[in-house]
Amino acid sequence: MVNEALGRRAAKHLKGERQRNEAEITAFVDQLIEDELLRISEKRLPPEKTLVKYRAIFRDFAEWARANGVDALPAAGAVIFFWLTHDSAPEKVSQRIRALRFAHDVSREYFDESYVAAAERWARIVKPKQKEASNGKQ
């Protein structure tokens, strides 16, 4: 048992060392190819009008996250799903997803696609039901 405990402790130490080594290599490579990375990033930027919309959407999300005591960046998948669906506005889900995905991508943060897929499915299911309900009221 003692050997097993020592083995786990050594594995944790080595994991930390590997992470530090990876961070150093990443910093070195990023600096080495900084101009190329900037060029690639600039090509991927959406038009200015879209960027303005994305910033506004992310600002709304960040304010909501702060008010609810959760992180906006990186955001947990369940938090993203809840925010996308909390106001029962399926017509807004796609644009909100693009804005959150962009913010996470630019920040190099993980974006949980499984919860996003669930939100997209929710929007596809709810949208026709809302349309039917509004048509029935007339």
ZASEFI-403152 format. One record per residue: residue in three letters; x, y, z of N, C-alpha, C in turn; residue number from 1; chain. Coordinates in pm, 1 decimal, padded with zeros to 6 digits, m for minus. Atoms other than C-alpha are relative to their C-alpha. Example, Ala and Ser with C-alpha at 12.3 -4.5 7.8 and 13.67 -1.06 7.14 Angstrom:
<recs>
residuo=ALA&nxx=00089.0&nyy=m00119.0&nzz=00000.0&caxx=01230.0&cayy=m00450.0&cazz=00780.0&cxx=00090.0&cyy=00120.0&czz=00000.0&num=1&cadena=A;
residuo=SER&nxx=m00082.0&nyy=m00119.0&nzz=m00006.0&caxx=01367.0&cayy=m00106.0&cazz=00714.0&cxx=m00077.0&cyy=00109.0&czz=00073.0&num=2&cadena=A;
</recs>
This chain:
<recs>
residuo=MET&nxx=00081.3&nyy=m00119.2&nzz=00000.0&caxx=00000.0&cayy=00000.0&cazz=00000.0&cxx=00086.3&cyy=00126.4&czz=00000.0&num=1&cadena=A;
residuo=VAL&nxx=m00088.7&nyy=m00114.9&nzz=m00007.4&caxx=00281.7&cayy=00236.0&cazz=00082.7&cxx=00057.4&cyy=00029.9&czz=m00138.3&num=2&cadena=A;
residuo=ASN&nxx=m00054.0&nyy=m00018.3&nzz=00134.4&caxx=00435.9&cayy=00177.9&cazz=m00260.2&cxx=m00103.5&cyy=00059.3&czz=m00094.4&num=3&cadena=A;
residuo=GLU&nxx=00107.3&nyy=m00051.7&nzz=00083.6&caxx=00099.3&cayy=00244.5&cazz=m00424.0&cxx=m00022.8&cyy=00148.8&czz=00027.3&num=4&cadena=A;
residuo=ALA&nxx=00017.9&nyy=m00139.9&nzz=m00037.4&caxx=00057.9&cayy=00571.6&cazz=m00232.1&cxx=00115.1&cyy=00085.6&czz=m00052.5&num=5&cadena=A;
residuo=LEU&nxx=m00116.0&nyy=m00072.9&nzz=00051.4&caxx=00410.4&cayy=00679.0&cazz=m00322.5&cxx=m00006.2&cyy=00011.8&czz=m00151.8&num=6&cadena=A;
residuo=GLY&nxx=00013.9&nyy=m00001.8&nzz=00145.5&caxx=00342.0&cayy=00587.3&cazz=m00684.4&cxx=m00098.5&cyy=00106.4&czz=m00045.0&num=7&cadena=A;
residuo=ARG&nxx=00099.1&nyy=m00103.3&nzz=00033.4&caxx=00032.2&cayy=00808.1&cazz=m00690.7&cxx=00057.0&cyy=00139.9&czz=00021.8&num=8&cadena=A;
residuo=ARG&nxx=m00060.1&nyy=m00130.1&nzz=m00029.4&caxx=00222.8&cayy=01094.0&cazz=m00529.7&cxx=00100.6&cyy=00036.5&czz=m00110.5&num=9&cadena=A;
residuo=ALA&nxx=m00097.0&nyy=m00024.3&nzz=00106.6&caxx=00500.3&cayy=01059.3&cazz=m00788.5&cxx=m00071.8&cyy=00033.2&czz=m00130.6&num=10&cadena=A;
residuo=ALA&nxx=00076.2&nyy=m00026.8&nzz=00122.6&caxx=00242.6&cayy=01049.9&cazz=m01069.9&cxx=m00055.5&cyy=00141.6&czz=00001.3&num=11&cadena=A;
residuo=LYS&nxx=00051.8&nyy=m00136.6&nzz=m00010.3&caxx=00085.2&cayy=01373.1&cazz=m00942.9&cxx=00111.9&cyy=00101.2&czz=m00021.5&num=12&cadena=A;
residuo=HIS&nxx=m00114.7&nyy=m00089.3&nzz=00016.5&caxx=00427.3&cayy=01536.0&cazz=m00921.2&cxx=00039.8&cyy=00006.2&czz=m00147.2&num=13&cadena=A;
residuo=LEU&nxx=m00039.0&nyy=00004.0&nzz=00140.6&caxx=00514.1&cayy=01421.5&cazz=m01274.0&cxx=m00103.2&cyy=00070.3&czz=m00087.6&num=14&cadena=A;
residuo=LYS&nxx=00104.3&nyy=m00067.9&nzz=00077.0&caxx=00177.8&cayy=01546.7&cazz=m01402.3&cxx=00021.2&cyy=00150.2&czz=00006.9&num=15&cadena=A;
residuo=GLY&nxx=m00026.4&nyy=m00142.9&nzz=m00015.4&caxx=00252.5&cayy=01891.5&cazz=m01261.7&cxx=00121.7&cyy=00043.3&czz=m00078.9&num=16&cadena=A;
residuo=GLU&nxx=m00122.0&nyy=m00030.7&nzz=00074.9&caxx=00599.0&cayy=01882.0&cazz=m01413.8&cxx=m00028.2&cyy=m00001.2&czz=m00150.3&num=17&cadena=A;
residuo=ARG&nxx=00035.2&nyy=00006.1&nzz=00142.3&caxx=00457.1&cayy=01777.1&cazz=m01752.5&cxx=m00078.5&cyy=00124.7&czz=m00041.0&num=18&cadena=A;
residuo=GLN&nxx=00078.9&nyy=m00119.1&nzz=00031.0&caxx=00206.3&cayy=02062.6&cazz=m01740.3&cxx=00087.8&cyy=00124.5&czz=m00008.1&num=19&cadena=A;
residuo=ARG&nxx=m00091.9&nyy=m00114.5&nzz=00004.7&caxx=00481.9&cayy=02314.4&cazz=m01662.0&cxx=00084.3&cyy=m00005.4&czz=m00127.6&num=20&cadena=A;
residuo=ASN&nxx=m00080.0&nyy=00014.3&nzz=00122.0&caxx=00695.4&cayy=02174.9&cazz=m01945.7&cxx=m00081.9&cyy=00036.2&czz=m00124.3&num=21&cadena=A;
residuo=GLU&nxx=00086.3&nyy=m00032.0&nzz=00113.2&caxx=00401.5&cayy=02196.0&cazz=m02188.1&cxx=m00024.7&cyy=00150.0&czz=m00008.6&num=22&cadena=A;
residuo=ALA&nxx=00021.8&nyy=m00144.9&nzz=m00001.8&caxx=00335.5&cayy=02555.9&cazz=m02080.9&cxx=00122.6&cyy=00074.0&czz=m00051.8&num=23&cadena=A;
residuo=GLU&nxx=m00123.3&nyy=m00063.5&nzz=00048.0&caxx=00700.3&cayy=02648.1&cazz=m02142.5&cxx=00015.5&cyy=m00017.3&czz=m00150.4&num=24&cadena=A;
residuo=ILE&nxx=m00010.9&nyy=00026.0&nzz=00144.2&caxx=00700.4&cayy=02483.7&cazz=m02485.8&cxx=m00101.9&cyy=00084.3&czz=m00075.7&num=25&cadena=A;
residuo=THR&nxx=00104.7&nyy=m00079.3&nzz=00064.6&caxx=00370.2&cayy=02653.3&cazz=m02574.8&cxx=00040.4&cyy=00146.3&czz=m00006.7&num=26&cadena=A;
residuo=ALA&nxx=m00043.2&nyy=m00140.3&nzz=m00002.4&caxx=00506.2&cayy=02994.3&cazz=m02470.7&cxx=00111.7&cyy=00022.8&czz=m00101.9&num=27&cadena=A;
residuo=PHE&nxx=m00111.9&nyy=m00012.6&nzz=00095.0&caxx=00825.1&cayy=02937.4&cazz=m02674.4&cxx=m00051.4&cyy=m00002.8&czz=m00143.5&num=28&cadena=A;
residuo=VAL&nxx=00051.0&nyy=00014.3&nzz=00136.7&caxx=00636.4&cayy=02821.8&cazz=m02986.3&cxx=m00088.2&cyy=00119.0&czz=m00036.4&num=29&cadena=A;
residuo=ASP&nxx=00086.6&nyy=m00114.7&nzz=00027.3&caxx=00376.6&cayy=03098.3&cazz=m02957.2&cxx=00081.8&cyy=00123.7&czz=m00032.5&num=30&cadena=A;
residuo=GLN&nxx=m00085.4&nyy=m00114.8&nzz=00026.5&caxx=00652.6&cayy=03357.3&cazz=m02943.5&cxx=00071.7&cyy=m00016.3&czz=m00133.9&num=31&cadena=A;
residuo=LEU&nxx=m00073.0&nyy=00028.1&nzz=00123.2&caxx=00841.3&cayy=03192.5&cazz=m03229.8&cxx=m00085.8&cyy=00025.8&czz=m00123.7&num=32&cadena=A;
residuo=ILE&nxx=00086.8&nyy=m00014.3&nzz=00117.3&caxx=00543.1&cayy=03193.4&cazz=m03465.1&cxx=m00110.1&cyy=00103.7&czz=00023.0&num=33&cadena=A;
residuo=GLU&nxx=00098.8&nyy=m00101.5&nzz=m00037.7&caxx=00362.1&cayy=03496.1&cazz=m03321.7&cxx=m00062.6&cyy=00068.9&czz=m00121.2&num=34&cadena=A;
residuo=ASP&nxx=00052.9&nyy=m00069.7&nzz=00117.6&caxx=00327.0&cayy=03675.9&cazz=m03657.5&cxx=m00095.3&cyy=m00090.1&czz=m00078.4&num=35&cadena=A;
residuo=GLU&nxx=00085.2&nyy=00094.2&nzz=00073.7&caxx=00184.8&cayy=03366.3&cazz=m03825.6&cxx=m00130.4&cyy=m00024.0&czz=00074.8&num=36&cadena=A;
residuo=LEU&nxx=00122.1&nyy=00019.4&nzz=m00079.3&caxx=m00060.1&cayy=03307.9&cazz=m03539.9&cxx=m00093.0&cyy=00120.3&czz=m00011.9&num=37&cadena=A;
residuo=LEU&nxx=00081.0&nyy=m00121.0&nzz=00015.8&caxx=m00178.6&cayy=03669.4&cazz=m03567.1&cxx=m00067.7&cyy=00003.2&czz=m00136.3&num=38&cadena=A;
residuo=ARG&nxx=00055.1&nyy=00000.8&nzz=00136.1&caxx=m00226.8&cayy=03636.1&cazz=m03942.4&cxx=m00115.2&cyy=m00099.2&czz=m00010.2&num=39&cadena=A;
residuo=ILE&nxx=00104.0&nyy=00102.6&nzz=00001.8&caxx=m00428.2&cayy=03316.7&cazz=m03897.5&cxx=m00122.5&cyy=00047.7&czz=00078.4&num=40&cadena=A;
residuo=SER&nxx=00110.1&nyy=m00049.1&nzz=m00083.3&caxx=m00637.4&cayy=03472.4&cazz=m03619.6&cxx=m00077.3&cyy=00110.9&czz=m00070.2&num=41&cadena=A;
residuo=GLU&nxx=00066.5&nyy=m00110.6&nzz=00068.8&caxx=m00710.2&cayy=03784.6&cazz=m03824.8&cxx=m00085.5&cyy=m00049.7&czz=m00115.1&num=42&cadena=A;
residuo=LYS&nxx=00079.2&nyy=00057.4&nzz=00109.3&caxx=m00829.6&cayy=03574.1&cazz=m04118.8&cxx=m00130.6&cyy=m00058.2&czz=00051.6&num=43&cadena=A;
residuo=ARG&nxx=00117.7&nyy=00065.4&nzz=m00056.0&caxx=m01075.5&cayy=03396.9&cazz=m03889.0&cxx=m00098.6&cyy=00097.4&czz=00061.9&num=44&cadena=A;
residuo=LEU&nxx=00089.2&nyy=m00097.5&nzz=m00062.2&caxx=m01226.0&cayy=03718.1&cazz=m03752.3&cxx=m00121.2&cyy=00025.7&czz=m00089.1&num=45&cadena=A;
residuo=PRO&nxx=00119.2&nyy=m00033.9&nzz=00078.3&caxx=m01583.8&cayy=03781.7&cazz=m03858.6&cxx=m00001.4&cyy=00149.4&czz=m00032.2&num=46&cadena=A;
residuo=PRO&nxx=00009.0&nyy=m00143.0&nzz=00032.2&caxx=m01684.7&cayy=04117.0&cazz=m04009.4&cxx=m00027.6&cyy=00083.0&czz=00125.6&num=47&cadena=A;
residuo=GLU&nxx=00012.5&nyy=m00089.2&nzz=m00116.4&caxx=m01690.8&cayy=04417.7&cazz=m03773.9&cxx=m00142.3&cyy=00003.3&czz=00055.4&num=48&cadena=A;
residuo=LYS&nxx=00141.1&nyy=m00003.1&nzz=m00043.5&caxx=m02072.4&cayy=04427.0&cazz=m03763.0&cxx=m00033.0&cyy=m00123.9&czz=00083.9&num=49&cadena=A;
residuo=THR&nxx=00022.8&nyy=00124.5&nzz=m00073.2&caxx=m02078.8&cayy=04064.1&cazz=m03648.2&cxx=00073.9&cyy=00002.1&czz=00132.6&num=50&cadena=A;
residuo=LEU&nxx=m00077.4&nyy=m00010.8&nzz=m00124.2&caxx=m01804.8&cayy=04128.3&cazz=m03391.2&cxx=m00072.8&cyy=00084.5&czz=00103.7&num=51&cadena=A;
residuo=VAL&nxx=00074.4&nyy=m00087.1&nzz=m00091.6&caxx=m02012.0&cayy=04408.4&cazz=m03240.5&cxx=m00115.3&cyy=m00078.2&czz=00063.1&num=52&cadena=A;
residuo=LYS&nxx=00110.7&nyy=00081.7&nzz=m00052.0&caxx=m02309.5&cayy=04170.2&cazz=m03207.0&cxx=00051.3&cyy=m00104.1&czz=00098.3&num=53&cadena=A;
residuo=TYR&nxx=m00057.3&nyy=00102.6&nzz=m00087.5&caxx=m02091.6&cayy=03896.1&cazz=m03057.9&cxx=00040.9&cyy=00059.3&czz=00134.6&num=54&cadena=A;
residuo=ARG&nxx=m00042.3&nyy=m00065.6&nzz=m00124.6&caxx=m01946.3&cayy=04138.4&cazz=m02802.1&cxx=m00120.7&cyy=00032.4&czz=00087.6&num=55&cadena=A;
residuo=ALA&nxx=00121.2&nyy=m00034.6&nzz=m00075.9&caxx=m02294.2&cayy=04254.7&cazz=m02700.8&cxx=m00062.2&cyy=m00125.1&czz=00061.8&num=56&cadena=A;
residuo=ILE&nxx=00057.5&nyy=00125.1&nzz=m00050.9&caxx=m02419.3&cayy=03897.2&cazz=m02664.8&cxx=00086.2&cyy=m00053.4&czz=00113.9&num=57&cadena=A;
residuo=PHE&nxx=m00086.2&nyy=00050.8&nzz=m00106.2&caxx=m02115.6&cayy=03793.4&cazz=m02462.8&cxx=m00007.4&cyy=00088.9&czz=00124.2&num=58&cadena=A;
residuo=ARG&nxx=00014.2&nyy=m00091.2&nzz=m00114.0&caxx=m02148.8&cayy=04103.0&cazz=m02244.4&cxx=m00127.3&cyy=m00033.2&czz=00078.6&num=59&cadena=A;
residuo=ASP&nxx=00123.8&nyy=00041.3&nzz=m00066.2&caxx=m02510.5&cayy=04000.7&cazz=m02170.2&cxx=00020.3&cyy=m00129.4&czz=00078.3&num=60&cadena=A;
residuo=PHE&nxx=m00026.4&nyy=00128.3&nzz=m00065.5&caxx=m02396.2&cayy=03648.4&cazz=m02090.5&cxx=00086.9&cyy=00018.9&czz=00123.8&num=61&cadena=A;
residuo=ALA&nxx=m00091.2&nyy=m00022.5&nzz=m00112.7&caxx=m02113.6&cayy=03771.4&cazz=m01866.3&cxx=m00072.1&cyy=00067.7&czz=00116.5&num=62&cadena=A;
residuo=GLU&nxx=00077.7&nyy=m00066.5&nzz=m00106.1&caxx=m02349.6&cayy=04000.8&cazz=m01674.3&cxx=m00093.5&cyy=m00100.2&czz=00068.1&num=63&cadena=A;
residuo=TRP&nxx=00088.5&nyy=00103.3&nzz=m00054.9&caxx=m02598.4&cayy=03714.5&cazz=m01632.6&cxx=00079.6&cyy=m00097.4&czz=00087.4&num=64&cadena=A;
residuo=ALA&nxx=m00084.0&nyy=00093.9&nzz=m00075.6&caxx=m02318.1&cayy=03482.0&cazz=m01518.4&cxx=00043.6&cyy=00061.2&czz=00132.7&num=65&cadena=A;
residuo=ARG&nxx=m00042.3&nyy=m00068.7&nzz=m00121.8&caxx=m02189.9&cayy=03736.7&cazz=m01267.7&cxx=m00115.7&cyy=00009.7&czz=00099.6&num=66&cadena=A;
residuo=ALA&nxx=00117.9&nyy=m00012.4&nzz=m00086.4&caxx=m02541.8&cayy=03791.8&cazz=m01131.5&cxx=m00039.1&cyy=m00133.8&czz=00062.1&num=67&cadena=A;
residuo=ASN&nxx=00035.0&nyy=00132.7&nzz=m00049.6&caxx=m02582.6&cayy=03415.7&cazz=m01088.5&cxx=00116.8&cyy=m00071.5&czz=00067.3&num=68&cadena=A;
residuo=GLY&nxx=m00114.3&nyy=00055.0&nzz=m00071.9&caxx=m02239.2&cayy=03359.3&cazz=m00933.8&cxx=00070.8&cyy=m00114.6&czz=m00069.9&num=69&cadena=A;
residuo=VAL&nxx=m00070.3&nyy=00103.7&nzz=00076.0&caxx=m02092.7&cayy=03146.8&cazz=m01213.4&cxx=00101.6&cyy=00065.8&czz=m00093.0&num=70&cadena=A;
residuo=ASP&nxx=m00102.5&nyy=m00051.3&nzz=00091.1&caxx=m01794.8&cayy=03183.7&cazz=m01447.1&cxx=m00056.0&cyy=00014.3&czz=m00141.2&num=71&cadena=A;
residuo=ALA&nxx=00039.4&nyy=m00021.4&nzz=00139.2&caxx=m01851.9&cayy=03328.2&cazz=m01791.9&cxx=00105.3&cyy=m00055.8&czz=m00095.2&num=72&cadena=A;
residuo=LEU&nxx=m00107.8&nyy=00045.0&nzz=00087.7&caxx=m01514.1&cayy=03223.9&cazz=m01928.8&cxx=00106.9&cyy=m00068.5&czz=00081.5&num=73&cadena=A;
residuo=PRO&nxx=00080.3&nyy=00092.2&nzz=00078.9&caxx=m01468.6&cayy=02937.7&cazz=m01938.2&cxx=m00131.5&cyy=m00029.0&czz=00071.5&num=74&cadena=A;
residuo=ALA&nxx=00131.5&nyy=00029.6&nzz=m00056.5&caxx=m01834.1&cayy=02861.3&cazz=m01887.8&cxx=m00023.3&cyy=m00150.0&czz=m00002.3&num=75&cadena=A;
residuo=ALA&nxx=00035.2&nyy=00142.2&nzz=m00005.7&caxx=m01953.0&cayy=02519.1&cazz=m01779.5&cxx=m00111.5&cyy=m00026.7&czz=m00101.8&num=76&cadena=A;
residuo=GLY&nxx=00099.3&nyy=00036.7&nzz=00101.2&caxx=m02164.8&cayy=02336.1&cazz=m02036.2&cxx=m00142.7&cyy=00019.3&czz=00046.3&num=77&cadena=A;
residuo=ALA&nxx=00136.5&nyy=m00014.0&nzz=m00052.2&caxx=m02473.8&cayy=02328.5&cazz=m01816.0&cxx=m00038.1&cyy=00147.0&czz=00014.3&num=78&cadena=A;
residuo=VAL&nxx=00025.3&nyy=m00144.4&nzz=m00012.6&caxx=m02440.9&cayy=02703.9&cazz=m01752.9&cxx=m00034.0&cyy=00057.3&czz=m00137.8&num=79&cadena=A;
residuo=ILE&nxx=00025.5&nyy=m00047.0&nzz=00135.7&caxx=m02424.6&cayy=02768.4&cazz=m02126.8&cxx=m00139.8&cyy=m00043.6&czz=m00044.3&num=80&cadena=A;
residuo=PHE&nxx=00131.9&nyy=00050.3&nzz=00039.5&caxx=m02729.3&cayy=02547.1&cazz=m02189.8&cxx=m00110.0&cyy=00079.5&czz=00068.9&num=81&cadena=A;
residuo=PHE&nxx=00103.9&nyy=m00069.9&nzz=m00074.9&caxx=m02930.2&cayy=02715.4&cazz=m01915.6&cxx=m00018.0&cyy=00142.2&czz=m00052.0&num=82&cadena=A;
residuo=TRP&nxx=00011.0&nyy=m00137.1&nzz=00048.9&caxx=m02848.7&cayy=03065.4&cazz=m02040.4&cxx=m00063.2&cyy=00004.5&czz=m00138.6&num=83&cadena=A;
residuo=LEU&nxx=00055.5&nyy=00001.9&nzz=00135.7&caxx=m02930.2&cayy=02973.5&cazz=m02400.6&cxx=m00150.7&cyy=m00021.9&czz=00000.3&num=84&cadena=A;
residuo=THR&nxx=00140.5&nyy=00038.7&nzz=m00001.2&caxx=m03271.8&cayy=02841.6&cazz=m02299.4&cxx=m00083.4&cyy=00069.9&czz=00107.3&num=85&cadena=A;
residuo=HIS&nxx=00071.0&nyy=m00053.6&nzz=m00116.8&caxx=m03364.9&cayy=03041.0&cazz=m01986.4&cxx=m00115.4&cyy=00094.2&czz=m00033.5&num=86&cadena=A;
residuo=ASP&nxx=00104.8&nyy=m00097.0&nzz=00031.6&caxx=m03578.1&cayy=03301.4&cazz=m02162.7&cxx=m00096.6&cyy=m00049.9&czz=m00108.1&num=87&cadena=A;
residuo=SER&nxx=00089.4&nyy=00062.1&nzz=00098.7&caxx=m03757.7&cayy=03058.7&cazz=m02398.5&cxx=m00001.6&cyy=00077.0&czz=m00132.2&num=88&cadena=A;
residuo=ALA&nxx=m00014.4&nyy=m00071.5&nzz=00126.7&caxx=m03625.9&cayy=03238.4&cazz=m02706.8&cxx=00081.5&cyy=m00085.4&czz=m00097.0&num=89&cadena=A;
residuo=PRO&nxx=m00077.2&nyy=00089.7&nzz=00087.8&caxx=m03529.2&cayy=02958.2&cazz=m02949.3&cxx=00057.2&cyy=00068.8&czz=m00123.3&num=90&cadena=A;
residuo=GLU&nxx=m00049.7&nyy=m00070.6&nzz=00118.1&caxx=m03483.6&cayy=03207.5&cazz=m03233.3&cxx=00134.2&cyy=00068.1&czz=00025.0&num=91&cadena=A;
residuo=LYS&nxx=m00126.4&nyy=m00065.2&nzz=m00034.4&caxx=m03184.6&cayy=03357.1&cazz=m03047.2&cxx=00113.2&cyy=m00099.6&czz=00025.4&num=92&cadena=A;
residuo=VAL&nxx=m00098.1&nyy=00100.0&nzz=m00042.0&caxx=m03004.5&cayy=03030.5&cazz=m02969.5&cxx=00119.3&cyy=m00008.2&czz=m00094.9&num=93&cadena=A;
residuo=SER&nxx=m00110.3&nyy=00016.5&nzz=00095.9&caxx=m02798.3&cayy=03000.4&cazz=m03289.9&cxx=00100.4&cyy=00114.4&czz=00007.3&num=94&cadena=A;
residuo=GLN&nxx=m00092.0&nyy=m00113.8&nzz=m00004.5&caxx=m02655.0&cayy=03350.8&cazz=m03276.5&cxx=00072.7&cyy=00006.2&czz=00134.4&num=95&cadena=A;
residuo=ARG&nxx=m00063.5&nyy=00002.2&nzz=m00131.3&caxx=m02589.6&cayy=03322.7&cazz=m02903.1&cxx=00111.4&cyy=m00104.9&czz=00004.1&num=96&cadena=A;
residuo=ILE&nxx=m00101.3&nyy=00106.2&nzz=00003.2&caxx=m02402.0&cayy=02995.9&cazz=m02961.2&cxx=00123.7&cyy=00047.7&czz=m00074.9&num=97&cadena=A;
residuo=ARG&nxx=m00114.5&nyy=m00048.2&nzz=00078.2&caxx=m02184.9&cayy=03152.5&cazz=m03230.2&cxx=00081.9&cyy=00101.8&czz=00080.3&num=98&cadena=A;
residuo=ALA&nxx=m00070.7&nyy=m00101.8&nzz=m00078.6&caxx=m02100.8&cayy=03444.2&cazz=m02999.2&cxx=00078.6&cyy=m00063.4&czz=00114.8&num=99&cadena=A;
residuo=LEU&nxx=m00069.9&nyy=00065.3&nzz=m00111.1&caxx=m02013.7&cayy=03221.9&cazz=m02701.8&cxx=00115.5&cyy=m00085.9&czz=m00050.6&num=100&cadena=A;
residuo=ARG&nxx=m00106.9&nyy=00083.0&nzz=00057.9&caxx=m01813.0&cayy=02983.6&cazz=m02919.9&cxx=00117.2&cyy=00088.5&czz=m00041.3&num=101&cadena=A;
residuo=PHE&nxx=m00104.3&nyy=m00092.8&nzz=00042.2&caxx=m01620.7&cayy=03279.4&cazz=m03064.2&cxx=00078.5&cyy=00050.9&czz=00120.8&num=102&cadena=A;
residuo=ALA&nxx=m00067.1&nyy=m00051.3&nzz=m00120.4&caxx=m01545.2&cayy=03423.0&cazz=m02717.9&cxx=00090.6&cyy=m00106.2&czz=00061.5&num=103&cadena=A;
residuo=HIS&nxx=m00081.5&nyy=00107.6&nzz=m00056.1&caxx=m01420.7&cayy=03085.5&cazz=m02594.1&cxx=00119.6&cyy=m00031.3&czz=m00091.1&num=104&cadena=A;
residuo=ASP&nxx=m00106.9&nyy=00029.0&nzz=00095.3&caxx=m01217.4&cayy=03028.0&cazz=m02911.2&cxx=00109.6&cyy=00105.9&czz=00008.3&num=105&cadena=A;
residuo=VAL&nxx=m00097.0&nyy=m00109.4&nzz=m00007.2&caxx=m01049.1&cayy=03368.2&cazz=m02895.1&cxx=00078.9&cyy=m00006.7&czz=00130.8&num=106&cadena=A;
residuo=SER&nxx=m00065.1&nyy=00008.5&nzz=m00131.1&caxx=m00971.7&cayy=03312.3&cazz=m02527.0&cxx=00072.4&cyy=m00132.8&czz=00021.6&num=107&cadena=A;
residuo=ARG&nxx=m00060.1&nyy=00133.6&nzz=m00007.1&caxx=m00847.6&cayy=02959.9&cazz=m02597.0&cxx=m00050.9&cyy=m00078.6&czz=00121.0&num=108&cadena=A;
residuo=GLU&nxx=00065.2&nyy=00070.9&nzz=m00109.5&caxx=m01093.4&cayy=02814.9&cazz=m02348.2&cxx=m00086.5&cyy=m00111.1&czz=m00056.7&num=109&cadena=A;
residuo=TYR&nxx=00080.9&nyy=00114.2&nzz=00040.5&caxx=m01280.2&cayy=02485.0&cazz=m02365.9&cxx=m00146.2&cyy=00040.9&czz=m00011.5&num=110&cadena=A;
residuo=PHE&nxx=00141.8&nyy=m00026.6&nzz=00024.1&caxx=m01634.3&cayy=02504.5&cazz=m02505.9&cxx=m00070.2&cyy=m00133.8&czz=m00014.4&num=111&cadena=A;
residuo=ASP&nxx=00064.6&nyy=00130.9&nzz=m00005.7&caxx=m01860.7&cayy=02209.3&cazz=m02424.2&cxx=m00107.7&cyy=m00012.8&czz=m00107.7&num=112&cadena=A;
residuo=GLU&nxx=00089.1&nyy=00013.7&nzz=00114.7&caxx=m02024.2&cayy=02114.9&cazz=m02753.6&cxx=m00122.2&cyy=m00087.8&czz=00028.3&num=113&cadena=A;
residuo=SER&nxx=00114.3&nyy=00088.9&nzz=m00024.5&caxx=m02252.7&cayy=01845.8&cazz=m02605.8&cxx=m00118.5&cyy=00078.8&czz=00055.8&num=114&cadena=A;
residuo=TYR&nxx=00108.9&nyy=m00082.1&nzz=m00053.0&caxx=m02456.5&cayy=02100.0&cazz=m02406.7&cxx=m00053.5&cyy=00095.7&czz=m00106.8&num=115&cadena=A;
residuo=VAL&nxx=00041.3&nyy=m00089.0&nzz=00108.4&caxx=m02463.3&cayy=02330.1&cazz=m02708.3&cxx=m00090.3&cyy=m00076.6&czz=m00097.5&num=116&cadena=A;
residuo=ALA&nxx=00083.6&nyy=00082.5&nzz=00087.7&caxx=m02599.0&cayy=02047.5&cazz=m02924.0&cxx=m00138.1&cyy=m00022.1&czz=00062.2&num=117&cadena=A;
residuo=ALA&nxx=00128.1&nyy=00017.4&nzz=m00069.3&caxx=m02868.6&cayy=01989.4&cazz=m02662.5&cxx=m00083.4&cyy=00128.2&czz=m00009.9&num=118&cadena=A;
residuo=ALA&nxx=00071.7&nyy=m00127.1&nzz=00010.8&caxx=m02960.8&cayy=02359.7&cazz=m02671.3&cxx=m00053.0&cyy=00021.0&czz=m00142.0&num=119&cadena=A;
residuo=GLU&nxx=00046.2&nyy=m00010.7&nzz=00138.6&caxx=m02980.6&cayy=02352.7&cazz=m03051.6&cxx=m00120.9&cyy=m00090.3&czz=m00023.8&num=120&cadena=A;
residuo=ARG&nxx=00113.7&nyy=00092.7&nzz=00012.7&caxx=m03209.5&cayy=02050.7&cazz=m03032.4&cxx=m00122.3&cyy=00057.9&czz=00070.4&num=121&cadena=A;
residuo=TRP&nxx=00109.3&nyy=m00063.8&nzz=m00074.3&caxx=m03421.3&cayy=02227.9&cazz=m02769.3&cxx=m00065.3&cyy=00107.9&czz=m00086.8&num=122&cadena=A;
residuo=ALA&nxx=00052.2&nyy=m00108.8&nzz=00083.8&caxx=m03456.4&cayy=02526.8&cazz=m03004.8&cxx=m00080.8&cyy=m00054.9&czz=m00116.8&num=123&cadena=A;
residuo=ARG&nxx=00073.1&nyy=00058.7&nzz=00113.1&caxx=m03563.3&cayy=02304.3&cazz=m03295.8&cxx=m00134.5&cyy=m00057.5&czz=00044.3&num=124&cadena=A;
residuo=ILE&nxx=00124.5&nyy=00058.3&nzz=m00051.1&caxx=m03829.7&cayy=02139.4&cazz=m03078.6&cxx=m00096.8&cyy=00109.3&czz=00044.3&num=125&cadena=A;
residuo=VAL&nxx=00085.2&nyy=m00103.2&nzz=m00059.4&caxx=m03963.6&cayy=02451.1&cazz=m02903.1&cxx=m00051.8&cyy=00098.7&czz=m00104.7&num=126&cadena=A;
residuo=LYS&nxx=00037.8&nyy=m00101.2&nzz=00098.7&caxx=m03970.4&cayy=02687.0&cazz=m03204.0&cxx=m00129.8&cyy=m00035.5&czz=m00072.9&num=127&cadena=A;
residuo=PRO&nxx=00126.3&nyy=00033.5&nzz=00067.4&caxx=m04239.6&cayy=02496.3&cazz=m03399.4&cxx=m00119.2&cyy=m00000.2&czz=00095.9&num=128&cadena=A;
residuo=LYS&nxx=00108.5&nyy=00001.3&nzz=m00097.7&caxx=m04445.8&cayy=02453.1&cazz=m03082.3&cxx=m00047.3&cyy=00141.7&czz=00029.2&num=129&cadena=A;
residuo=GLN&nxx=00036.6&nyy=m00139.7&nzz=m00024.8&caxx=m04435.8&cayy=02828.4&cazz=m03018.2&cxx=m00078.1&cyy=00055.9&czz=m00118.5&num=130&cadena=A;
residuo=LYS&nxx=00068.9&nyy=m00045.3&nzz=00120.0&caxx=m04540.3&cayy=02890.7&cazz=m03378.9&cxx=m00142.6&cyy=m00053.4&czz=m00003.3&num=131&cadena=A;
residuo=GLU&nxx=00132.5&nyy=00061.7&nzz=m00003.1&caxx=m04831.2&cayy=02646.8&cazz=m03346.3&cxx=m00088.9&cyy=00068.7&czz=00103.4&num=132&cadena=A;
residuo=ALA&nxx=00076.1&nyy=m00065.3&nzz=m00106.1&caxx=m04940.5&cayy=02810.0&cazz=m03022.2&cxx=m00044.0&cyy=00139.9&czz=m00043.3&num=133&cadena=A;
residuo=SER&nxx=00036.8&nyy=m00135.5&nzz=00043.4&caxx=m04932.5&cayy=03157.8&cazz=m03175.5&cxx=m00102.4&cyy=m00005.0&czz=m00113.1&num=134&cadena=A;
residuo=ASN&nxx=00098.0&nyy=00015.3&nzz=00106.0&caxx=m05126.0&cayy=03036.8&cazz=m03482.1&cxx=m00135.3&cyy=m00039.7&czz=00055.6&num=135&cadena=A;
residuo=GLY&nxx=00123.8&nyy=00044.9&nzz=m00062.8&caxx=m05387.1&cayy=02873.4&cazz=m03261.1&cxx=m00071.9&cyy=00110.9&czz=00071.3&num=136&cadena=A;
residuo=LYS&nxx=00059.8&nyy=m00111.3&nzz=m00074.2&caxx=m05446.1&cayy=03196.8&cazz=m03071.4&cxx=m00076.8&cyy=00094.3&czz=m00092.5&num=137&cadena=A;
residuo=GLN&nxx=00061.6&nyy=m00096.5&nzz=00092.4&caxx=m05548.5&cayy=03388.3&cazz=m03383.4&cxx=m00140.4&cyy=m00035.7&czz=m00034.6&num=138&cadena=A;
</recs>
